[in-house]
């Protein structure tokens, strides 16, 4: 077992395991963005975002640079963007699978309802004839 690799992967996924950090990375997927713009899009307190930026920075996922009074963030490795896209595709497939399951269940319930309705009509006709 390649434990250092497994630990690295576990730490990477743990770092990515927070919805706000994922949202930050999605906002950075097209390139560098200022903290001001990120805060506007994230709609969270600056202290909350700052904590998440710090975690992403300390894990080597993002880099920051200062230009004048503005701080900019960017994703360090483009493979992170690819990983997020794979996650989006897995989610899309999961949603489609759930939709198909729901449609099948609705068809089954509709068929059961139809059979019940036919039986009820047949029973009421039989009772009416008696």
Protein Blocks (a to p, Z undefined) as FASTA:
>chain_A
ZZklmmmmmmmmmmmmpfklmmmmmmmmnoccdfklmmmmnopafklmmmmmmmmmmnom
accddehjbccdddfblklmmmmmmmmmmmmmmmmmmmmmmmmmmmmmmmmmmmmmmmmm
mmmmmmmmZZ
